[in-house]
Amino acid sequence: MNDREFDVIVFGATGFVGKLTAAYLAEHAPVGTRIALAGRTRSKLETVRAELPAAAAQWPLVSADADSAEELGAMAARTRVVCTTVGPYLRYGEKLVAACAEEGTDYVDLTGEVPFVRTTIDKFDSIAKESGARIVHACGFDSVPSDIGAFALHKRVEADGAGQMGDTTMIVRSFRGGISGGTIDSMRVIARQATDSDVRKVLGNPHALSSAGAPKSSGGERLREPSDLAPVDASKVDRSLTGTLAPFFMASSNTRIVRRSNAVLGGAYGEKFRYGEAMYVGETPVVSTIAASAVAAVTAGFFGLMAVKPLAPLVDRVLPKPGDGPSESARDNGHFTTKTYTTTSTGKRYVATFHSDGDPGYKATARMLGESALTLALDRDALPKRAGILTPASAMGDALISRLTSAGVEIDTDELSA
């Protein structure tokens, strides 16, 4: 890696989130970090570079097409880390993962596409392990808060000698922001591919990314994971909570990333670790129950509509397009907070808080993706000696927490009173 020309290449820098990530790196990467911008069209890259903060004025430009294995391979060979925002990854991601795995180049993306991650595990995990490449999926709002929240809890429980984690639930406690056109496009692709029975099996399998399947307790029984689509009684998450929690629309992706982290870490979270996600909609029992049921119905209906081909043109007309995004002021005014609760095998209760200012899908995501790329590029001695198809927690763990907190993200763990 010491002979690589660049530390980080931002691939897809002409897209909305790609440009935000490049701007974040221009403002926050340590002086001397070698960064380049990459994309298909050089003239568009030149335009983007001219609009970035002054630190990016001399960044080199790299022309590479997502459909060209040769160009992607040449790009991957020049850098320590490829940071890509080019999605939907089911359409455009596989050749780049192949190039990075073969060249021993670390890789970060923003995917929330479970079938894509499953494909890369099947095709490239062994290649990446052999070359030493860390292929790290889901490094934005999907799924850093989920994955790092669970990992931080594990570290706190372990440090306290409090046993192992059991039932664990991440709750989106507050959220202000929009859903990017790129995320909508990924959801659209997944919904339409779900007409294939093999894809449906992957989407319906809570351990689709864990390889070994559902873990067994010491008694030999398979542990049943929480539903991604059903309302949740908040008091069953933790006795300090009241009301009903709604399904969180990205749970079907985030939960599988967290379970993969646990699998890659050798089941370190606990033999009875189960993980779910939900969204806060109020504490009043009747009102929150109605709201949670409505969210569940809308979520199911949304994916159903996108999967119906005759309705596709109508749905597409009202949804954000790839490249669309909110204004700078709207991005600045966004924020999110998640709280992840667990009860350990010794009966102790803990909560991890993950908070970031900035629109979750844009400004906060650019921060999380940018810091993930910098962690892989610059903090190599602090990283676990692990390669292959990884997750934020299993690839970077404590090193990523350190970078994120230094960047202004709040990540705290607390023991709850008896």
C-alpha positions in Angstrom: 0.0 0.0 0.0 2.9 2.4 0.6 3.5 2.7 -3.1 0.0 3.7 -4.0 -0.4 7.1 -5.7 -3.5 8.1 -3.7 -4.9 7.6 -0.2 -8.6 8.0 -1.3 -10.4 8.1 -4.7 -13.9 9.4 -4.5 -15.7 7.5 -7.3 -19.0 9.1 -8.4 -17.9 12.6 -7.4 -20.2 14.2 -10.0 -23.3 12.8 -8.2 -25.2 14.6 -5.5 -23.9 12.6 -2.5 -20.5 12.1 -4.2 -20.0 15.8 -4.4 -21.0 16.3 -0.8 -18.5 13.6 0.3 -15.7 15.2 -1.7 -16.6 18.6 -0.1 -16.5 17.0 3.3 -13.0 15.5 2.6 -11.8 18.8 1.2 -12.8 20.5 4.5 -11.9 17.8 7.0 -9.2 15.5 5.7 -5.8 16.0 7.4 -3.3 18.1 5.5 -1.3 16.0 3.1 -4.0 13.4 2.5 -3.8 12.4 -1.2 -7.3 12.5 -2.7 -8.5 12.2 -6.3 -11.9 12.5 -7.9 -13.2 9.9 -10.3 -16.1 9.5 -12.7 -17.0 8.7 -16.2 -16.8 12.2 -17.7 -13.7 14.4 -17.2 -15.4 17.7 -18.0 -18.0 17.1 -15.3 -15.3 16.2 -12.8 -13.5 19.5 -13.7 -16.7 21.4 -13.0 -17.2 19.7 -9.6 -13.6 20.3 -8.6 -14.0 24.0 -9.3 -17.0 24.2 -7.0 -15.3 22.4 -4.1 -13.5 24.1 -1.2 -10.0 25.5 -2.0 -8.2 22.4 -0.7 -9.5 20.4 -3.6 -8.2 22.8 -6.3 -5.3 20.6 -7.2 -6.9 17.2 -6.7 -6.1 14.9 -9.7 -9.0 13.6 -11.8 -9.4 10.0 -12.8 -11.7 8.9 -15.7 -13.3 5.5 -15.1 -16.6 4.0 -16.3 -18.6 1.7 -13.9 -19.1 -0.7 -16.8 -15.4 -1.0 -17.7 -13.6 -3.7 -15.7 -10.3 -2.5 -17.2 -10.7 1.1 -16.2 -11.9 0.2 -12.7 -9.0 -2.1 -12.2 -6.5 0.6 -13.2 -8.2 3.0 -10.9 -8.2 0.6 -7.9 -4.5 -0.1 -8.4 -3.7 3.6 -7.9 -5.2 4.1 -4.4 -5.4 2.7 -0.9 -9.2 3.2 -0.7 -12.0 3.6 -3.2 -14.9 5.6 -1.8 -17.9 5.0 -4.1 -21.3 6.6 -4.2 -22.3 5.1 -7.6 -25.6 3.3 -7.2 -27.8 1.5 -7.4 -25.1 -0.9 -6.6 -27.0 -3.9 -8.0 -26.7 -2.2 -11.3 -23.3 -0.5 -11.1 -21.3 -1.9 -8.2 -20.2 -5.5 -8.9 -17.3 -4.7 -11.2 -15.8 -2.2 -8.9 -15.9 -4.6 -5.9 -14.2 -7.2 -8.2 -11.5 -4.7 -9.1 -10.8 -3.7 -5.5 -10.8 -7.3 -4.3 -8.4 -8.4 -7.0 -6.1 -5.4 -6.4 -6.0 -5.6 -2.6 -7.6 -2.1 -2.4 -9.9 -1.1 0.4 -13.4 0.0 -0.5 -16.3 1.8 1.2 -19.9 2.4 -0.2 -23.4 3.5 0.9 -25.3 0.5 -0.2 -28.5 -0.6 1.6 -29.1 -3.4 -1.0 -29.0 -6.7 0.8 -29.0 -8.8 -2.5 -25.9 -6.8 -3.7 -24.0 -7.5 -0.4 -25.0 -11.2 -0.6 -23.6 -11.3 -4.2 -20.3 -9.8 -3.2 -19.9 -12.2 -0.3 -20.5 -15.2 -2.6 -18.2 -13.9 -5.4 -15.5 -11.9 -3.8 -15.1 -12.7 -0.1 -12.3 -15.3 -0.6 -10.6 -13.1 -3.3 -10.5 -10.1 -0.9 -9.2 -12.2 2.0 -6.4 -13.5 -0.2 -5.5 -10.0 -1.4 -6.0 -8.3 1.9 -8.7 -6.0 0.7 -11.3 -4.7 3.1 -14.6 -4.4 1.2 -16.8 -2.4 3.6 -20.4 -1.9 2.7 -23.1 0.3 4.3 -20.9 3.2 5.5 -23.6 6.0 5.6 -26.9 6.4 7.5 -27.4 2.9 6.2 -25.9 1.3 8.4 -23.3 3.1 10.5 -25.6 4.2 13.4 -27.0 0.7 13.6 -23.8 -1.2 13.3 -21.6 1.1 15.4 -24.4 1.5 18.1 -24.5 -2.3 18.6 -20.7 -2.6 18.5 -20.3 0.2 21.1 -22.8 -1.6 23.4 -20.8 -4.8 23.0 -17.6 -3.1 24.0 -19.2 -1.5 27.0 -20.8 -4.7 28.2 -17.5 -6.5 27.7 -15.6 -3.8 29.6 -18.1 -4.0 32.5 -18.0 -7.7 32.7 -21.7 -7.7 32.4 -22.1 -11.0 30.5 -23.4 -11.1 26.9 -25.9 -9.1 25.0 -29.4 -10.5 24.6 -32.4 -8.9 22.9 -31.1 -5.6 21.4 -33.2 -3.0 19.6 -32.2 0.2 17.8 -34.8 3.0 18.0 -34.7 6.0 15.6 -35.6 8.5 18.3 -35.5 11.7 16.2 -35.1 12.3 12.5 -35.2 15.4 10.4 -34.3 15.1 6.7 -35.2 13.7 3.4 -34.6 10.4 1.5 -32.1 10.8 -1.4 -33.0 10.1 -4.9 -30.2 7.5 -5.0 -31.7 5.7 -2.0 -35.2 5.7 -3.7 -33.6 4.3 -6.9 -32.0 1.5 -4.9 -35.3 0.7 -3.2 -36.9 0.7 -6.6 -34.4 -1.7 -8.0 -34.8 -4.1 -5.1 -38.6 -4.0 -5.2 -38.6 -4.9 -8.9 -35.9 -7.6 -8.5 -38.0 -9.1 -5.7 -40.3 -10.7 -8.4 -37.4 -13.2 -8.7 -37.9 -16.1 -6.2 -34.2 -16.3 -5.4 -34.0 -12.6 -4.6 -37.1 -12.9 -2.4 -35.4 -15.7 -0.4 -32.5 -13.4 0.3 -34.7 -10.5 1.3 -36.8 -12.6 3.5 -33.9 -14.3 5.3 -33.0 -12.3 8.5 -29.5 -13.9 8.3 -29.0 -13.5 4.6 -25.6 -11.9 5.2 -24.4 -14.0 8.1 -23.5 -17.1 5.9 -23.9 -19.6 8.7 -27.6 -18.9 9.1 -29.5 -18.3 12.4 -27.3 -18.9 15.4 -28.2 -21.5 18.0 -28.3 -21.1 21.7 -26.4 -23.5 24.0 -29.6 -25.5 24.2 -29.5 -26.0 20.4 -32.6 -24.1 19.4 -32.5 -21.6 16.6 -33.1 -18.0 17.7 -36.0 -16.2 16.0 -35.2 -12.6 15.0 -37.7 -9.7 15.4 -39.9 -8.7 12.4 -38.7 -5.8 10.3 -42.3 -4.8 9.5 -44.4 -5.1 12.6 -45.1 -2.5 15.3 -43.3 -3.1 18.6 -44.4 -2.7 22.2 -41.9 -0.2 23.5 -42.0 -1.7 27.0 -40.6 -5.0 25.6 -37.6 -3.1 24.3 -36.9 -1.6 27.7 -39.1 -1.2 30.7 -38.4 2.6 30.8 -40.3 3.0 27.5 -44.0 3.4 26.8 -46.2 3.4 23.7 -45.8 1.5 20.4 -42.9 1.8 18.1 -43.3 1.8 14.3 -41.3 -0.2 11.8 -38.2 1.6 10.5 -38.1 1.5 6.7 -34.3 0.6 6.5 -34.5 -2.1 9.2 -34.5 -4.9 6.6 -31.0 -3.8 5.5 -29.5 -2.5 8.8 -30.4 -5.6 10.8 -28.7 -7.9 8.4 -25.5 -5.7 8.5 -25.5 -5.9 12.3 -26.0 -9.6 12.3 -23.2 -10.0 9.8 -20.9 -8.0 12.1 -21.7 -10.4 14.9 -21.0 -13.4 12.7 -17.7 -12.0 11.4 -16.7 -11.2 15.0 -17.3 -14.9 15.9 -20.6 -14.4 17.7 -18.9 -12.0 20.2 -22.2 -10.2 21.0 -23.7 -13.2 22.6 -25.2 -16.7 22.0 -28.7 -15.2 22.6 -28.1 -12.0 20.8 -31.1 -10.9 18.7 -31.4 -7.6 16.9 -34.3 -5.5 15.7 -35.0 -1.9 14.8 -38.0 0.4 15.1 -39.0 4.1 15.0 -40.4 6.3 17.8 -43.8 7.8 17.0 -44.9 9.0 20.5 -45.4 7.7 24.0 -49.2 7.9 24.3 -50.4 4.3 24.0 -53.5 4.8 21.8 -52.0 7.5 19.5 -48.7 5.7 19.1 -50.4 2.4 18.3 -52.5 4.1 15.5 -49.4 5.9 14.1 -47.2 2.7 14.2 -49.9 0.7 12.4 -50.2 3.4 9.8 -46.5 3.5 9.2 -46.4 -0.3 8.9 -49.2 -0.2 6.3 -47.6 2.6 4.3 -44.2 0.9 4.3 -45.6 -2.3 3.0 -47.7 -0.5 0.4 -44.8 1.6 -0.8 -42.6 -1.4 -1.6 -45.6 -3.2 -3.1 -46.4 -0.3 -5.5 -42.8 0.0 -6.7 -42.8 -3.7 -7.5 -46.0 -3.5 -9.8 -44.7 -2.9 -13.3 -47.9 -1.2 -14.7 -47.8 1.3 -11.9 -44.0 2.0 -12.1 -44.3 5.1 -14.4 -46.8 6.7 -12.0 -44.7 5.9 -8.9 -41.5 7.1 -10.6 -43.2 10.4 -11.5 -43.7 11.4 -7.8 -40.5 10.0 -6.3 -37.1 11.8 -6.1 -34.8 11.1 -8.9 -31.1 10.1 -8.6 -29.1 13.3 -8.2 -32.0 15.1 -6.6 -31.4 16.6 -3.1 -32.4 19.2 -0.6 -31.0 22.7 -0.4 -27.9 23.5 1.7 -29.9 25.1 4.4 -32.2 22.1 4.6 -29.2 19.8 4.8 -27.7 21.9 7.6 -31.0 21.9 9.6 -31.3 18.1 9.5 -30.3 15.8 12.3 -30.9 12.3 13.7 -30.6 10.4 17.0 -30.8 6.7 17.5 -30.8 4.8 20.8 -29.9 1.2 21.0 -31.1 -0.8 24.0 -29.9 -4.1 25.3 -30.4 -6.4 28.3 -27.5 -8.6 29.1 -27.3 -12.2 30.3 -26.6 -10.9 33.8 -29.8 -8.8 33.7 -28.0 -5.4 33.3 -29.5 -2.9 30.9 -27.6 -0.5 28.6 -28.3 2.1 26.0 -26.1 3.5 23.2 -26.8 6.9 21.8 -25.7 7.9 18.3 -26.4 11.5 17.3 -25.3 13.5 14.3 -26.3 17.0 13.1 -27.0 17.4 9.4 -29.6 15.7 7.1 -29.2 12.0 7.7 -29.2 11.0 4.0 -26.9 13.8 2.8 -24.7 15.9 5.2 -24.5 13.2 7.9 -24.0 10.5 5.4 -21.2 12.4 3.7 -19.5 12.8 7.1 -19.8 9.0 8.0 -18.7 7.9 4.5 -15.8 10.4 4.4 -14.6 9.4 7.9 -14.9 5.7 7.0 -12.6 6.2 4.0 -10.1 8.2 6.1 -10.1 5.5 8.8 -9.2 2.8 6.2 -6.6 5.0 4.5 -4.9 6.7 7.4 -5.5 4.5 10.5 -4.3 1.2 9.2 -2.2 0.3 12.2 -5.3 0.7 14.4 -7.5 -1.6 12.3 -8.3 -5.3 13.0 -6.2 -7.7 11.0 -9.2 -8.7 9.0 -10.0 -8.7 5.2 -12.9 -9.8 3.0 -16.5 -8.6 2.7 -16.9 -6.7 5.9 -19.1 -4.2 7.8 -18.2 -0.9 9.5 -18.0 -2.5 12.9 -16.0 -5.6 11.8 -13.6 -3.7 9.6 -13.0 -0.5 11.6 -14.6 -0.8 15.1 -12.9 1.4 17.6 -10.9 3.3 15.0 -14.1 4.5 13.3 -15.7 5.4 16.6 -12.6 7.6 17.4 -12.8 9.4 14.0 -16.5 9.9 14.2 -16.5 11.4 17.7 -13.6 13.6 16.7 -15.7 14.8 13.8 -18.5 15.8 16.1 -20.7 12.7 16.1 -22.0 11.8 19.6 -21.5 8.1 20.5 -22.2 7.3 24.1 -23.1 4.2 26.1 -24.8 4.3 29.5 -25.9 1.7 32.0 -29.6 2.1 32.9 -30.6 2.2 36.5 -32.3 -0.8 38.1 
